[in-house]
Amino acid sequence: MTTESTTETMNDTERRILAILAEATTDGFMPWAVIRDKLPPGFWRRINALDALHQSGAVEVFRSRGRTYVAAADAFTRAAYRAPGPRRALVLS
């Protein structure tokens, strides 16, 4: 397997995640388990694609009671990711 095919596979998985979120009937966050089940097999490919989307600011991710939820990022979040300076996680208890 070459690096190029791995990159293409990652990009395909990222596009699929964004397409699933765009087609979602819910307005807001969607359980990762629902999205994950619609993706082709490959644990690390799916996790790495979600992480890449999160790191780029394309999606928002949070955990509540052991479940991970994902939503397409809004304009505010995308602008925050483009802003200079360090990013810090906001943790509410």
N, C-alpha and C positions, 0 to 999 in steps of 0.2 A: 504494500500500500504506500502510495507516495503522499507527500505533504499536500500536494495540490488537491487530490481527491478528498483528503480529510477536511481541508478548508471548504471545499464545495459542499460536502456533507453537512458541515457545521452551518454554513450559510443557508442551506436548504432547510435545516431544522429550525433555525432562527426565523426564517420566512414563514414556516408552518405555524410556529407559536404566535407570531403577529397576526396571521390570517385567522387562527382560531379565536384570538381575542377580538378581532374585528367583527367576526360573525356571531359572537356571543349575544344571546338575547338579554343577558343581565347587564345592568348599567353599573359597572364598577368592577370589583374584584371577583375573580373566578378561582375556585380551588385548583391548585396545581395538579392534583390527582386526576381531575377531569381532563385537563390539557394533556398531561403526560400519557393518558390512555389513548389519545388520538394521534400520538406521534409514533413513528417507526421504532422498533426495539433498539436498545443501546443505552444503558443507564448513563454512562459518562458523556456520551454525545448529547443527550437531552439536558443533563445538568450543566454541562459546559456551555451549551447554547443559551440556556436561561441565564446563566451567570454573565455571559457576554452581553446579552440584551440589558441586563440590570446595570452592569458597569458602564454601558454606553448611555444610560438614561432613557432607553426606549421603553422599558417597563418598570413598574413599581412592584416590589415584593415585600410581604410581611408574613410573620407567623403568629398564629393565635391558637392557643390550646393544642399545640402539636401539629397543626395543619398549616400548610403554606398556601398563601393566596397571591395571585398575580393579576395585574391590570395594565393596560396600555397607559403609558405616561401621558399626563396632560401637558399643556403648554408651559405651565409654571415649573414643573419638574424638569422638562427638557431644558429650559432656560437656566435652571439651577445647576444642571450638569455641565453646561457650557461656561459657567462663571469660573473665573480663576480662583485658586486657593484650594485648601484641603477640604475633602468631603468627610463629614462625620455622621455616623448613624445616630438617629434620634431614638432613644429607648425610653418608653413610658412604663412605669410600674404601677 
